[in-house]
Amino acid sequence: MFIDLSIEVTKFARKEASENEKMVSFGHLGTHFDVMNKEFPISYIRREAVAFDVSTVTDRDIEPEDINFTMVKKEMFVAFYTGYIERVEYGSKTYFTEHPQLSNKLIDQLLEAEISIIGIDFAGVRRGKEHTPKDKYCADRGVFIVENLCNLKQLLKSNTECRFTANTYPVRFAGMTGLPCRVVGEI
């Protein structure tokens, strides 16, 4: 079974996002990679993946202790379901400024595990002035961040974690910090 994990971008969402986030352009609109001027390796298009339900984590950063880290393997696509994209309208000012965050400790542990992709259902692994430097920090280590995923709950059903195959197809733009992409989960 295939589940589309890419958000549908409507004219209204595009307009709202453009008005509320300076980085939004066709490269950073909707579901996209923050590649930070790196080249997305073609081998990353199909990855063993795991999704974690961290929707109960509120009022603090998501930490390594919030997931079953034994499920994380080298070269994986690791996705985090917070439910944020379902609760807060994509494109709104709140969506870009008050989203959940992964802790620096969790990000570092994911990098040490040599994963390929971090997938999130919100606007960035860190907020505000920390967003772009953390994207670059990850990309410099060969790990790309896919922002604004949706439908992760369909993968998880009522589980707190699940394995699946992530199929990710970025648009082939060069010299950009963001690449729009289609992400499809296969279970």
Secondary structure, DSSP 8 states (H G I E B T S, - for coil): -EEE-B----HHHHHHHHHH-TT-STTTSSSEEE-TT----GGGGEEEEEEEE-TT--SS-B-GGGS-GGG--TT-EEEEE-SHHHHS-TTSHHHHHS---B-HHHHHHHHHTT-SEEEESSS-SS-GGGHHHHHHHHHTTT-EEEE-B--HHHHHTT-SEEEEEEEEEE---SS-SEEEEEEEEE-
